[in-house]
């Protein structure tokens, strides 16, 4: 089969020929039909996310058709249309037993530890595939298993309610999907914040009620002024100290900021502890998602209650994977989500 691999940290991806993998007793093999390329893949290629499993087949946002079922696998059949949850957990730790599988200390992520799905086939535990209806195409299903599920989990855990006012900092793929969820599913008022004209323009098109250009360096102050006291919730999808600070400053007293963006920066906020205490602000992180999030998303998207069409800005074939990577890096092309579509049928 064809697969996209890196042979060493920081190396360019290569299209290679590998044996078709055989599923273990509790695994299934999926014939991949679509696989997203996201910022995490860039971090792996640039060596910012270390991985010991080299050579490594990339790809963690995937969907396809179950091609083979292991002898002891249950709940799935050959021919099922599925999306793949790339987070493989132990199922036995305290976090897993409590349903907080995203906090499993033994978790691994396909395409980071173990072979990913930028290939014709991928094998995964049977519990990591979720059936999708015919109403969800494979490309959309692929990005749901990260780019949509991550914001969905963050919003759900924050407790946003209909009528709340929310600021979304960073209007890339994650921020745009957050905006769509907040508007279509929750019924919140959304203020989108970014520093790029294209991002601000498309956020308005995807449902943001107000867009704020953050290039003046003080969007938090402007949001407080324009809302008459600040937003109920803010979400940070950039992974920058400066952006986190502004997301917190945009809150009303008692508001909650959820940080989803990731970077290597250490937390340094430009306000005193006295301000934090007096404002009674809360700050929390949100990592990944859990299986129930995916099931609920499939229901929302499959029924049409959540429409996420339009956020896949570029599509490439497996042979053009390098082009997909270059597209994601090139802001002048205004990428949102890049998806590899695979017509290979084995």
Phi and psi restraints in degrees (value plus and minus 20) as a CYANA .aco file:
   2 UNK   PHI    -106.7   -66.7
   2 UNK   PSI     125.4   165.4
   3 UNK   PHI    -173.0  -133.0
   3 UNK   PSI     132.9   172.9
   4 UNK   PHI    -120.9   -80.9
   4 UNK   PSI      99.7   139.7
   5 UNK   PHI    -148.5  -108.5
   5 UNK   PSI     134.7   174.7
   6 UNK   PHI    -133.8   -93.8
   6 UNK   PSI     121.9   161.9
   7 UNK   PHI    -118.6   -78.6
   7 UNK   PSI     -41.9    -1.9
   8 UNK   PHI    -172.9  -132.9
   8 UNK   PSI     136.7   176.7
   9 UNK   PHI     -78.5   -38.5
   9 UNK   PSI     112.9   152.9
  10 UNK   PHI      64.0   104.0
  10 UNK   PSI     -21.5    18.5
  11 UNK   PHI    -102.7   -62.7
  11 UNK   PSI     139.4   179.4
  12 UNK   PHI     -93.0   -53.0
  12 UNK   PSI     128.4   168.4
  13 UNK   PHI     -90.6   -50.6
  13 UNK   PSI     128.5   168.5
  14 UNK   PHI    -146.8  -106.8
  14 UNK   PSI     125.1   165.1
  15 UNK   PHI    -107.0   -67.0
  15 UNK   PSI      98.1   138.1
  16 UNK   PHI    -145.3  -105.3
  16 UNK   PSI     146.5   186.5
  17 UNK   PHI    -129.7   -89.7
  17 UNK   PSI     103.6   143.6
  18 UNK   PHI    -148.0  -108.0
  18 UNK   PSI     139.6   179.6
  19 UNK   PHI     -84.6   -44.6
  19 UNK   PSI     126.1   166.1
  20 UNK   PHI     -87.3   -47.3
  20 UNK   PSI     107.1   147.1
  21 UNK   PHI     -92.0   -52.0
  21 UNK   PSI     128.9   168.9
  22 UNK   PHI    -120.8   -80.8
  22 UNK   PSI     111.1   151.1
  23 UNK   PHI     -90.8   -50.8
  23 UNK   PSI     125.9   165.9
  24 UNK   PHI     -94.0   -54.0
  24 UNK   PSI     157.7   197.7
  25 UNK   PHI     -76.3   -36.3
  25 UNK   PSI     -55.3   -15.3
  26 UNK   PHI    -125.6   -85.6
  26 UNK   PSI      -5.6    34.4
  27 UNK   PHI    -126.6   -86.6
  27 UNK   PSI     149.2   189.2
  28 UNK   PHI    -148.9  -108.9
  28 UNK   PSI     134.2   174.2
  29 UNK   PHI    -126.1   -86.1
  29 UNK   PSI     112.1   152.1
  30 UNK   PHI    -132.7   -92.7
  30 UNK   PSI     106.6   146.6
  31 UNK   PHI     -98.9   -58.9
  31 UNK   PSI      89.3   129.3
  32 UNK   PHI     -92.0   -52.0
  32 UNK   PSI     110.9   150.9
  33 UNK   PHI    -128.4   -88.4
  33 UNK   PSI     -45.4    -5.4
  34 UNK   PHI    -174.1  -134.1
  34 UNK   PSI     126.5   166.5
  35 UNK   PHI    -167.6  -127.6
  35 UNK   PSI     103.0   143.0
  36 UNK   PHI     -95.8   -55.8
  36 UNK   PSI     132.9   172.9
  37 UNK   PHI    -132.8   -92.8
  37 UNK   PSI     106.3   146.3
  38 UNK   PHI    -152.7  -112.7
  38 UNK   PSI    -199.0  -159.0
  39 UNK   PHI     -78.9   -38.9
  39 UNK   PSI     -51.2   -11.2
  40 UNK   PHI     -83.1   -43.1
  40 UNK   PSI     -55.8   -15.8
  41 UNK   PHI     -84.2   -44.2
  41 UNK   PSI     -58.8   -18.8
  42 UNK   PHI     -83.0   -43.0
  42 UNK   PSI     -61.4   -21.4
  43 UNK   PHI     -82.9   -42.9
  43 UNK   PSI     -56.8   -16.8
  44 UNK   PHI     -86.7   -46.7
  44 UNK   PSI     -66.5   -26.5
  45 UNK   PHI     -82.9   -42.9
  45 UNK   PSI     -54.3   -14.3
  46 UNK   PHI    -105.2   -65.2
  46 UNK   PSI     -23.5    16.5
  47 UNK   PHI      63.7   103.7
  47 UNK   PSI     -10.8    29.2
  48 UNK   PHI    -102.0   -62.0
  48 UNK   PSI     -44.7    -4.7
  49 UNK   PHI    -128.2   -88.2
  49 UNK   PSI      88.3   128.3
  50 UNK   PHI     -93.4   -53.4
  50 UNK   PSI     124.7   164.7
  51 UNK   PHI    -161.2  -121.2
  51 UNK   PSI     119.3   159.3
  52 UNK   PHI    -114.6   -74.6
  52 UNK   PSI     -34.9     5.1
  53 UNK   PHI    -107.4   -67.4
  53 UNK   PSI      56.3    96.3
  54 UNK   PHI    -135.0   -95.0
  54 UNK   PSI     119.1   159.1
  55 UNK   PHI     -85.8   -45.8
  55 UNK   PSI     131.2   171.2
  56 UNK   PHI    -147.3  -107.3
  56 UNK   PSI     110.1   150.1
  57 UNK   PHI    -102.1   -62.1
  57 UNK   PSI     104.5   144.5
  58 UNK   PHI     -99.1   -59.1
  58 UNK   PSI     154.9   194.9
  59 UNK   PHI      85.4   125.4
  59 UNK   PSI      99.5   139.5
  60 UNK   PHI    -151.7  -111.7
  60 UNK   PSI     -20.6    19.4
  61 UNK   PHI    -131.8   -91.8
  61 UNK   PSI      81.7   121.7
  62 UNK   PHI    -159.6  -119.6
  62 UNK   PSI     135.5   175.5
  63 UNK   PHI    -167.2  -127.2
  63 UNK   PSI     144.1   184.1
  64 UNK   PHI     150.8   190.8
  64 UNK   PSI    -174.9  -134.9
  65 UNK   PHI    -141.5  -101.5
  65 UNK   PSI     111.2   151.2
  66 UNK   PHI     -83.3   -43.3
  66 UNK   PSI     104.3   144.3
  67 UNK   PHI    -124.0   -84.0
  67 UNK   PSI     -51.9   -11.9
  68 UNK   PHI    -173.3  -133.3
  68 UNK   PSI     122.0   162.0
  69 UNK   PHI    -137.0   -97.0
  69 UNK   PSI     112.3   152.3
  70 UNK   PHI     -84.5   -44.5
  70 UNK   PSI     139.1   179.1
  71 UNK   PHI     -82.4   -42.4
  71 UNK   PSI     -49.1    -9.1
  72 UNK   PHI    -129.6   -89.6
  72 UNK   PSI     -12.0    28.0
  73 UNK   PHI     -96.6   -56.6
  73 UNK   PSI     120.5   160.5
  74 UNK   PHI    -146.9  -106.9
  74 UNK   PSI     137.0   177.0
  75 UNK   PHI      61.9   101.9
  75 UNK   PSI     -12.5    27.5
  76 UNK   PHI    -167.2  -127.2
  76 UNK   PSI     128.3   168.3
  77 UNK   PHI    -149.8  -109.8
  77 UNK   PSI     134.9   174.9
  78 UNK   PHI     -77.8   -37.8
  78 UNK   PSI     114.2   154.2
  79 UNK   PHI      77.1   117.1
  79 UNK   PSI     -30.3     9.7
  80 UNK   PHI     -84.0   -44.0
  80 UNK   PSI     115.2   155.2
  81 UNK   PHI    -103.1   -63.1
  81 UNK   PSI     107.1   147.1
  82 UNK   PHI    -161.0  -121.0
  82 UNK   PSI     136.1   176.1
  83 UNK   PHI    -126.1   -86.1
  83 UNK   PSI     135.4   175.4
  84 UNK   PHI    -128.8   -88.8
  84 UNK   PSI     104.6   144.6
  85 UNK   PHI    -101.8   -61.8
  85 UNK   PSI      93.8   133.8
  86 UNK   PHI     -99.7   -59.7
  86 UNK   PSI     -26.1    13.9
  87 UNK   PHI    -110.1   -70.1
  87 UNK   PSI      87.2   127.2
  88 UNK   PHI    -115.0   -75.0
  88 UNK   PSI     104.6   144.6
  89 UNK   PHI    -139.6   -99.6
  89 UNK   PSI     148.6   188.6
  90 UNK   PHI     -99.6   -59.6
  90 UNK   PSI     -50.5   -10.5
  91 UNK   PHI      58.0    98.0
  91 UNK   PSI     -18.6    21.4
  92 UNK   PHI    -142.3  -102.3
  92 UNK   PSI     -38.4     1.6
  93 UNK   PHI     -95.0   -55.0
  93 UNK   PSI     154.5   194.5
  94 UNK   PHI     -80.1   -40.1
  94 UNK   PSI     -63.3   -23.3
  95 UNK   PHI     -83.9   -43.9
  95 UNK   PSI     -64.7   -24.7
  96 UNK   PHI     -83.6   -43.6
  96 UNK   PSI     -63.0   -23.0
  97 UNK   PHI     -85.6   -45.6
  97 UNK   PSI     -46.8    -6.8
  98 UNK   PHI    -107.1   -67.1
  98 UNK   PSI     -20.0    20.0
  99 UNK   PHI      64.8   104.8
  99 UNK   PSI     -15.9    24.1
 100 UNK   PHI    -120.4   -80.4
 100 UNK   PSI      42.3    82.3
 101 UNK   PHI     -83.9   -43.9
 101 UNK   PSI     -43.0    -3.0
 102 UNK   PHI     -87.0   -47.0
 102 UNK   PSI     -34.1     5.9
 103 UNK   PHI    -123.5   -83.5
 103 UNK   PSI      -9.3    30.7
 104 UNK   PHI     -80.2   -40.2
 104 UNK   PSI     102.1   142.1
 105 UNK   PHI     -90.6   -50.6
 105 UNK   PSI     -33.0     7.0
 106 UNK   PHI    -124.6   -84.6
 106 UNK   PSI      -7.3    32.7
 107 UNK   PHI     -90.2   -50.2
 107 UNK   PSI     129.8   169.8
 108 UNK   PHI    -149.6  -109.6
 108 UNK   PSI     136.9   176.9
 109 UNK   PHI    -140.5  -100.5
 109 UNK   PSI     104.7   144.7
 110 UNK   PHI     -75.6   -35.6
 110 UNK   PSI     118.7   158.7
 111 UNK   PHI      64.3   104.3
 111 UNK   PSI     -25.1    14.9
 112 UNK   PHI    -139.0   -99.0
 112 UNK   PSI     -70.2   -30.2
 113 UNK   PHI    -143.8  -103.8
 113 UNK   PSI      91.3   131.3
 114 UNK   PHI      72.6   112.6
 114 UNK   PSI     136.2   176.2
 115 UNK   PHI     -79.7   -39.7
 115 UNK   PSI     113.1   153.1
 116 UNK   PHI    -113.0   -73.0
 116 UNK   PSI    -183.4  -143.4
 117 UNK   PHI    -132.3   -92.3
 117 UNK   PSI      -8.2    31.8
 118 UNK   PHI    -101.0   -61.0
 118 UNK   PSI      47.2    87.2
 119 UNK   PHI    -182.4  -142.4
 119 UNK   PSI     154.3   194.3
 120 UNK   PHI     -92.5   -52.5
 120 UNK   PSI     -51.4   -11.4
 121 UNK   PHI    -160.4  -120.4
 121 UNK   PSI     132.5   172.5
 122 UNK   PHI    -163.4  -123.4
 122 UNK   PSI     123.5   163.5
 123 UNK   PHI    -127.5   -87.5
 123 UNK   PSI     117.8   157.8
 124 UNK   PHI    -164.4  -124.4
 124 UNK   PSI     138.6   178.6
 125 UNK   PHI     -77.9   -37.9
 125 UNK   PSI     124.2   164.2
 126 UNK   PHI     -76.8   -36.8
 126 UNK   PSI     -52.2   -12.2
 127 UNK   PHI     -92.1   -52.1
 127 UNK   PSI     -26.0    14.0
 128 UNK   PHI    -118.6   -78.6
 128 UNK   PSI     -13.2    26.8
 129 UNK   PHI    -132.6   -92.6
 129 UNK   PSI     123.7   163.7
 130 UNK   PHI    -146.4  -106.4
 130 UNK   PSI     104.8   144.8
 131 UNK   PHI     -85.2   -45.2
 131 UNK   PSI     121.0   161.0
 132 UNK   PHI    -141.2  -101.2
 132 UNK   PSI     126.1   166.1
 133 UNK   PHI     -96.7   -56.7
 133 UNK   PSI     146.3   186.3
 134 UNK   PHI     -82.9   -42.9
 134 UNK   PSI     -39.7     0.3
 135 UNK   PHI     -92.7   -52.7
 135 UNK   PSI     -31.4     8.6
 136 UNK   PHI    -128.4   -88.4
 136 UNK   PSI      98.8   138.8
 137 UNK   PHI     -95.5   -55.5
 137 UNK   PSI     142.8   182.8
 138 UNK   PHI     -84.9   -44.9
 138 UNK   PSI     -58.6   -18.6
 139 UNK   PHI     -83.6   -43.6
 139 UNK   PSI     -63.7   -23.7
 140 UNK   PHI     -83.5   -43.5
 140 UNK   PSI     -63.2   -23.2
 141 UNK   PHI     -80.5   -40.5
 141 UNK   PSI     -58.4   -18.4
 142 UNK   PHI     -80.8   -40.8
 142 UNK   PSI     -66.8   -26.8
 143 UNK   PHI     -95.9   -55.9
 143 UNK   PSI     -38.3     1.7
 144 UNK   PHI     -81.9   -41.9
 144 UNK   PSI     -51.4   -11.4
 145 UNK   PHI    -101.8   -61.8
 145 UNK   PSI      14.0    54.0
 146 UNK   PHI     159.4   199.4
 146 UNK   PSI     -85.2   -45.2
 147 UNK   PHI     -86.8   -46.8
 147 UNK   PSI     -42.4    -2.4
 148 UNK   PHI    -126.0   -86.0
 148 UNK   PSI     -61.7   -21.7
 149 UNK   PHI     -84.6   -44.6
 149 UNK   PSI     -55.0   -15.0
 150 UNK   PHI     -82.0   -42.0
 150 UNK   PSI     -74.2   -34.2
 151 UNK   PHI     -81.2   -41.2
 151 UNK   PSI     -57.4   -17.4
 152 UNK   PHI     -80.4   -40.4
 152 UNK   PSI     -65.4   -25.4
 153 UNK   PHI     -83.0   -43.0
 153 UNK   PSI     -64.1   -24.1
 154 UNK   PHI     -81.5   -41.5
 154 UNK   PSI     -63.1   -23.1
 155 UNK   PHI     -87.4   -47.4
 155 UNK   PSI     -63.6   -23.6
 156 UNK   PHI     -82.2   -42.2
 156 UNK   PSI     -65.5   -25.5
 157 UNK   PHI     -88.5   -48.5
 157 UNK   PSI     -50.7   -10.7
 158 UNK   PHI     -89.6   -49.6
 158 UNK   PSI     -50.2   -10.2
 159 UNK   PHI      68.2   108.2
 159 UNK   PSI       7.1    47.1
 160 UNK   PHI     -81.2   -41.2
 160 UNK   PSI     117.8   157.8
 161 UNK   PHI    -139.4   -99.4
 161 UNK   PSI     142.3   182.3
 162 UNK   PHI     -75.2   -35.2
 162 UNK   PSI     114.5   154.5
 163 UNK   PHI      70.5   110.5
 163 UNK   PSI     -32.8     7.2
 164 UNK   PHI     -88.2   -48.2
 164 UNK   PSI     134.8   174.8
 165 UNK   PHI    -123.7   -83.7
 165 UNK   PSI     110.1   150.1
 166 UNK   PHI    -151.9  -111.9
 166 UNK   PSI     116.7   156.7
 167 UNK   PHI    -125.2   -85.2
 167 UNK   PSI     110.5   150.5
 168 UNK   PHI    -131.9   -91.9
 168 UNK   PSI      93.0   133.0
 169 UNK   PHI    -117.4   -77.4
 169 UNK   PSI      97.1   137.1
 170 UNK   PHI      78.9   118.9
 170 UNK   PSI      87.6   127.6
 171 UNK   PHI    -132.6   -92.6
 171 UNK   PSI      22.4    62.4
 172 UNK   PHI    -100.8   -60.8
 172 UNK   PSI    -174.5  -134.5
 173 UNK   PHI     -78.2   -38.2
 173 UNK   PSI     -65.8   -25.8
 174 UNK   PHI     -85.1   -45.1
 174 UNK   PSI     -67.1   -27.1
 175 UNK   PHI     -85.4   -45.4
 175 UNK   PSI     -58.0   -18.0
 176 UNK   PHI     -85.7   -45.7
 176 UNK   PSI     -63.0   -23.0
 177 UNK   PHI     -86.0   -46.0
 177 UNK   PSI     -55.7   -15.7
 178 UNK   PHI     -81.0   -41.0
 178 UNK   PSI     -63.7   -23.7
 179 UNK   PHI     -79.3   -39.3
 179 UNK   PSI     -64.4   -24.4
 180 UNK   PHI     -85.8   -45.8
 180 UNK   PSI     -61.4   -21.4
 181 UNK   PHI     -84.4   -44.4
 181 UNK   PSI     -66.1   -26.1
 182 UNK   PHI     -80.9   -40.9
 182 UNK   PSI     -59.8   -19.8
 183 UNK   PHI     -97.7   -57.7
 183 UNK   PSI     -70.7   -30.7
 184 UNK   PHI    -100.3   -60.3
 184 UNK   PSI     -58.2   -18.2
 185 UNK   PHI    -115.4   -75.4
 185 UNK   PSI     -64.5   -24.5
 186 UNK   PHI    -108.9   -68.9
 186 UNK   PSI     -61.0   -21.0
 187 UNK   PHI      64.7   104.7
 187 UNK   PSI      15.2    55.2
 188 UNK   PHI    -110.3   -70.3
 188 UNK   PSI     144.9   184.9
 189 UNK   PHI    -112.7   -72.7
 189 UNK   PSI     107.3   147.3
 190 UNK   PHI    -137.3   -97.3
 190 UNK   PSI     111.1   151.1
 191 UNK   PHI    -130.8   -90.8
 191 UNK   PSI      96.6   136.6
 192 UNK   PHI    -114.7   -74.7
 192 UNK   PSI     117.0   157.0
 193 UNK   PHI    -148.6  -108.6
 193 UNK   PSI     109.6   149.6
 194 UNK   PHI    -181.0  -141.0
 194 UNK   PSI     157.7   197.7
 195 UNK   PHI    -135.1   -95.1
 195 UNK   PSI     -17.4    22.6
 196 UNK   PHI    -136.3   -96.3
 196 UNK   PSI     114.3   154.3
 197 UNK   PHI     -77.8   -37.8
 197 UNK   PSI     -63.2   -23.2
 198 UNK   PHI     -82.7   -42.7
 198 UNK   PSI     -60.3   -20.3
 199 UNK   PHI     -86.1   -46.1
 199 UNK   PSI     -61.5   -21.5
 200 UNK   PHI     -85.8   -45.8
 200 UNK   PSI     -61.0   -21.0
 201 UNK   PHI     -83.5   -43.5
 201 UNK   PSI     -65.7   -25.7
 202 UNK   PHI     -93.2   -53.2
 202 UNK   PSI     -48.5    -8.5
 203 UNK   PHI     -82.9   -42.9
 203 UNK   PSI     -60.6   -20.6
 204 UNK   PHI     -82.2   -42.2
 204 UNK   PSI     -58.9   -18.9
 205 UNK   PHI     -88.3   -48.3
 205 UNK   PSI     -45.5    -5.5
 206 UNK   PHI    -116.6   -76.6
 206 UNK   PSI     -12.1    27.9
 207 UNK   PHI     101.3   141.3
 207 UNK   PSI     -26.5    13.5
 208 UNK   PHI     -81.7   -41.7
 208 UNK   PSI     112.5   152.5
 209 UNK   PHI     -93.9   -53.9
 209 UNK   PSI     -55.6   -15.6
 210 UNK   PHI    -159.6  -119.6
 210 UNK   PSI     122.0   162.0
 211 UNK   PHI    -138.5   -98.5
 211 UNK   PSI     120.9   160.9
 212 UNK   PHI    -143.6  -103.6
 212 UNK   PSI     102.1   142.1
 213 UNK   PHI     -98.4   -58.4
 213 UNK   PSI      98.4   138.4
 214 UNK   PHI    -110.0   -70.0
 214 UNK   PSI     -11.8    28.2
 215 UNK   PHI     -89.2   -49.2
 215 UNK   PSI     -34.5     5.5
 216 UNK   PHI     -99.3   -59.3
 216 UNK   PSI     -26.7    13.3
 217 UNK   PHI      65.3   105.3
 217 UNK   PSI     -25.3    14.7
 218 UNK   PHI    -155.9  -115.9
 218 UNK   PSI      33.5    73.5
 219 UNK   PHI     -85.8   -45.8
 219 UNK   PSI     -50.1   -10.1
 220 UNK   PHI     -79.1   -39.1
 220 UNK   PSI     -65.3   -25.3
 221 UNK   PHI     -82.4   -42.4
 221 UNK   PSI     -62.1   -22.1
 222 UNK   PHI     -84.5   -44.5
 222 UNK   PSI     -60.3   -20.3
 223 UNK   PHI     -85.0   -45.0
 223 UNK   PSI     -62.5   -22.5
 224 UNK   PHI     -80.7   -40.7
 224 UNK   PSI     -61.3   -21.3
 225 UNK   PHI     -86.4   -46.4
 225 UNK   PSI     -65.0   -25.0
 226 UNK   PHI     -92.9   -52.9
 226 UNK   PSI     -44.5    -4.5
 227 UNK   PHI    -117.7   -77.7
 227 UNK   PSI     -24.4    15.6
 228 UNK   PHI      52.8    92.8
 228 UNK   PSI      14.0    54.0
 229 UNK   PHI     122.8   162.8
 229 UNK   PSI     -32.5     7.5
 230 UNK   PHI      96.8   136.8
 230 UNK   PSI     147.5   187.5
 231 UNK   PHI    -110.0   -70.0
 231 UNK   PSI     139.5   179.5
 232 UNK   PHI     -92.8   -52.8
 232 UNK   PSI     -58.4   -18.4
 233 UNK   PHI    -160.2  -120.2
 233 UNK   PSI     129.4   169.4
 234 UNK   PHI    -154.8  -114.8
 234 UNK   PSI     130.9   170.9
 235 UNK   PHI    -149.6  -109.6
 235 UNK   PSI     110.9   150.9
 236 UNK   PHI    -130.4   -90.4
 236 UNK   PSI      98.9   138.9
 237 UNK   PHI    -136.2   -96.2
 237 UNK   PSI      -0.9    39.1
 238 UNK   PHI    -122.2   -82.2
 238 UNK   PSI     -65.6   -25.6
 239 UNK   PHI      67.5   107.5
 239 UNK   PSI      21.6    61.6
 240 UNK   PHI    -151.4  -111.4
 240 UNK   PSI     116.4   156.4
 241 UNK   PHI     -74.8   -34.8
 241 UNK   PSI     -65.5   -25.5
 242 UNK   PHI     -82.3   -42.3
 242 UNK   PSI     -59.9   -19.9
 243 UNK   PHI     -91.9   -51.9
 243 UNK   PSI     -59.5   -19.5
 244 UNK   PHI     -80.5   -40.5
 244 UNK   PSI     -64.4   -24.4
 245 UNK   PHI     -79.2   -39.2
 245 UNK   PSI     -64.8   -24.8
 246 UNK   PHI     -86.8   -46.8
 246 UNK   PSI     -55.7   -15.7
 247 UNK   PHI     -84.1   -44.1
 247 UNK   PSI     -57.4   -17.4
 248 UNK   PHI     -90.5   -50.5
 248 UNK   PSI     -63.5   -23.5
 249 UNK   PHI     -84.4   -44.4
 249 UNK   PSI     -40.4    -0.4
 250 UNK   PHI     -97.8   -57.8
 250 UNK   PSI     -28.9    11.1
 251 UNK   PHI     -99.4   -59.4
 251 UNK   PSI     129.9   169.9
 252 UNK   PHI     -92.8   -52.8
 252 UNK   PSI     143.5   183.5
 253 UNK   PHI     -76.0   -36.0
 253 UNK   PSI     112.1   152.1
 254 UNK   PHI      65.6   105.6
 254 UNK   PSI     -17.2    22.8
 255 UNK   PHI     -97.1   -57.1
 255 UNK   PSI     147.3   187.3
 256 UNK   PHI    -142.2  -102.2
 256 UNK   PSI     108.2   148.2
 257 UNK   PHI    -126.8   -86.8
 257 UNK   PSI     107.1   147.1
 258 UNK   PHI    -129.5   -89.5
 258 UNK   PSI     104.3   144.3
 259 UNK   PHI    -120.1   -80.1
 259 UNK   PSI     100.3   140.3
 260 UNK   PHI    -132.2   -92.2
 260 UNK   PSI     -51.7   -11.7
 261 UNK   PHI     -83.5   -43.5
 261 UNK   PSI     125.8   165.8
 262 UNK   PHI    -144.7  -104.7
 262 UNK   PSI     118.4   158.4
 263 UNK   PHI    -175.0  -135.0
 263 UNK   PSI    -199.2  -159.2
 264 UNK   PHI    -109.7   -69.7
 264 UNK   PSI     -19.6    20.4
 265 UNK   PHI     -85.0   -45.0
 265 UNK   PSI     124.3   164.3
 266 UNK   PHI    -105.7   -65.7
 266 UNK   PSI     127.6   167.6
 267 UNK   PHI     -89.8   -49.8
 267 UNK   PSI     100.4   140.4
 268 UNK   PHI    -160.9  -120.9
 268 UNK   PSI      91.8   131.8
 269 UNK   PHI    -129.7   -89.7
 269 UNK   PSI     120.6   160.6
 270 UNK   PHI    -109.0   -69.0
 270 UNK   PSI      14.0    54.0
 271 UNK   PHI    -159.0  -119.0
 271 UNK   PSI     139.1   179.1
 272 UNK   PHI     -99.5   -59.5
 272 UNK   PSI     141.0   181.0
 273 UNK   PHI     -81.0   -41.0
 273 UNK   PSI     -52.2   -12.2
 274 UNK   PHI     -80.4   -40.4
 274 UNK   PSI     -58.3   -18.3
 275 UNK   PHI     -85.6   -45.6
 275 UNK   PSI     -64.5   -24.5
 276 UNK   PHI     -79.2   -39.2
 276 UNK   PSI     -63.5   -23.5
 277 UNK   PHI     -88.1   -48.1
 277 UNK   PSI     -66.9   -26.9
 278 UNK   PHI     -84.7   -44.7
 278 UNK   PSI     -57.0   -17.0
 279 UNK   PHI    -101.6   -61.6
 279 UNK   PSI     -33.9     6.1
 280 UNK   PHI      33.2    73.2
 280 UNK   PSI      20.2    60.2
 281 UNK   PHI     -93.4   -53.4
 281 UNK   PSI     129.1   169.1
 282 UNK   PHI    -138.5   -98.5
 282 UNK   PSI     121.8   161.8
 283 UNK   PHI    -150.7  -110.7
 283 UNK   PSI     110.8   150.8
 284 UNK   PHI    -159.3  -119.3
 284 UNK   PSI     138.6   178.6
 285 UNK   PHI    -120.5   -80.5
 285 UNK   PSI     141.0   181.0
 286 UNK   PHI    -160.3  -120.3
 286 UNK   PSI     104.6   144.6
 287 UNK   PHI    -141.1  -101.1
 287 UNK   PSI     103.2   143.2
 288 UNK   PHI      41.4    81.4
 288 UNK   PSI    -156.8  -116.8
 289 UNK   PHI    -189.0  -149.0
 289 UNK   PSI     153.2   193.2
 290 UNK   PHI    -140.0  -100.0
 290 UNK   PSI     149.4   189.4
 291 UNK   PHI     -77.1   -37.1
 291 UNK   PSI     -59.4   -19.4
 292 UNK   PHI     -82.9   -42.9
 292 UNK   PSI     -53.5   -13.5
 293 UNK   PHI     -79.0   -39.0
 293 UNK   PSI     -63.1   -23.1
 294 UNK   PHI     -85.5   -45.5
 294 UNK   PSI     -63.5   -23.5
 295 UNK   PHI     -80.7   -40.7
 295 UNK   PSI     -62.3   -22.3
 296 UNK   PHI     -89.7   -49.7
 296 UNK   PSI     -57.2   -17.2
 297 UNK   PHI     -83.7   -43.7
 297 UNK   PSI     -62.2   -22.2
 298 UNK   PHI     -79.2   -39.2
 298 UNK   PSI     -60.6   -20.6
 299 UNK   PHI     -85.4   -45.4
 299 UNK   PSI     -64.0   -24.0
 300 UNK   PHI     -85.1   -45.1
 300 UNK   PSI     -66.2   -26.2
 301 UNK   PHI     -93.1   -53.1
 301 UNK   PSI     -61.9   -21.9
 302 UNK   PHI     -82.5   -42.5
 302 UNK   PSI     -53.6   -13.6
 303 UNK   PHI    -104.7   -64.7
 303 UNK   PSI     -30.7     9.3
 304 UNK   PHI      69.1   109.1
 304 UNK   PSI     -20.0    20.0
 305 UNK   PHI     -86.8   -46.8
 305 UNK   PSI     -53.8   -13.8
 306 UNK   PHI    -135.6   -95.6
 306 UNK   PSI      98.5   138.5
 307 UNK   PHI    -129.2   -89.2
 307 UNK   PSI      93.7   133.7
 308 UNK   PHI    -133.7   -93.7
 308 UNK   PSI      -5.5    34.5
 309 UNK   PHI     -80.6   -40.6
 309 UNK   PSI     121.9   161.9
 310 UNK   PHI      85.9   125.9
 310 UNK   PSI     -33.5     6.5
 311 UNK   PHI    -108.4   -68.4
 311 UNK   PSI     -29.9    10.1
 312 UNK   PHI    -105.7   -65.7
 312 UNK   PSI      82.0   122.0
 313 UNK   PHI    -107.8   -67.8
 313 UNK   PSI     -46.0    -6.0
 314 UNK   PHI    -161.9  -121.9
 314 UNK   PSI     120.3   160.3
 315 UNK   PHI    -148.6  -108.6
 315 UNK   PSI     115.2   155.2
 316 UNK   PHI    -155.6  -115.6
 316 UNK   PSI     144.0   184.0
 317 UNK   PHI    -107.3   -67.3
 317 UNK   PSI     149.5   189.5
 318 UNK   PHI     -80.0   -40.0
 318 UNK   PSI     -58.9   -18.9
 319 UNK   PHI     -85.0   -45.0
 319 UNK   PSI     -42.4    -2.4
 320 UNK   PHI    -123.9   -83.9
 320 UNK   PSI       7.1    47.1
 321 UNK   PHI     -76.9   -36.9
 321 UNK   PSI     -63.4   -23.4
 322 UNK   PHI     -79.2   -39.2
 322 UNK   PSI     -56.1   -16.1
 323 UNK   PHI     -85.1   -45.1
 323 UNK   PSI     -58.2   -18.2
 324 UNK   PHI     -83.0   -43.0
 324 UNK   PSI     -61.0   -21.0
 325 UNK   PHI     -82.6   -42.6
 325 UNK   PSI     -66.0   -26.0
 326 UNK   PHI     -82.2   -42.2
 326 UNK   PSI     -57.3   -17.3
 327 UNK   PHI     -83.9   -43.9
 327 UNK   PSI     -62.7   -22.7
 328 UNK   PHI     -85.3   -45.3
 328 UNK   PSI     -50.5   -10.5
 329 UNK   PHI     -99.2   -59.2
 329 UNK   PSI     -42.6    -2.6
 330 UNK   PHI    -115.1   -75.1
 330 UNK   PSI      78.8   118.8
 331 UNK   PHI     -83.4   -43.4
 331 UNK   PSI     -44.2    -4.2
 332 UNK   PHI     -86.4   -46.4
 332 UNK   PSI     -38.0     2.0
 333 UNK   PHI    -108.7   -68.7
 333 UNK   PSI     -24.3    15.7
 334 UNK   PHI      34.5    74.5
 334 UNK   PSI      31.2    71.2
 335 UNK   PHI     -90.3   -50.3
 335 UNK   PSI     123.8   163.8
 336 UNK   PHI    -131.6   -91.6
 336 UNK   PSI     -91.8   -51.8
 337 UNK   PHI    -147.6  -107.6
 337 UNK   PSI     115.5   155.5
 338 UNK   PHI    -129.2   -89.2
 338 UNK   PSI     108.9   148.9
 339 UNK   PHI    -145.8  -105.8
 339 UNK   PSI     113.5   153.5
 340 UNK   PHI    -106.9   -66.9
 340 UNK   PSI     101.3   141.3
 341 UNK   PHI    -122.6   -82.6
 341 UNK   PSI     114.1   154.1
 342 UNK   PHI    -145.4  -105.4
 342 UNK   PSI      93.1   133.1
 343 UNK   PHI    -113.1   -73.1
 343 UNK   PSI     -16.4    23.6
 344 UNK   PHI     -82.5   -42.5
 344 UNK   PSI     112.3   152.3
 345 UNK   PHI    -136.7   -96.7
 345 UNK   PSI     -12.4    27.6
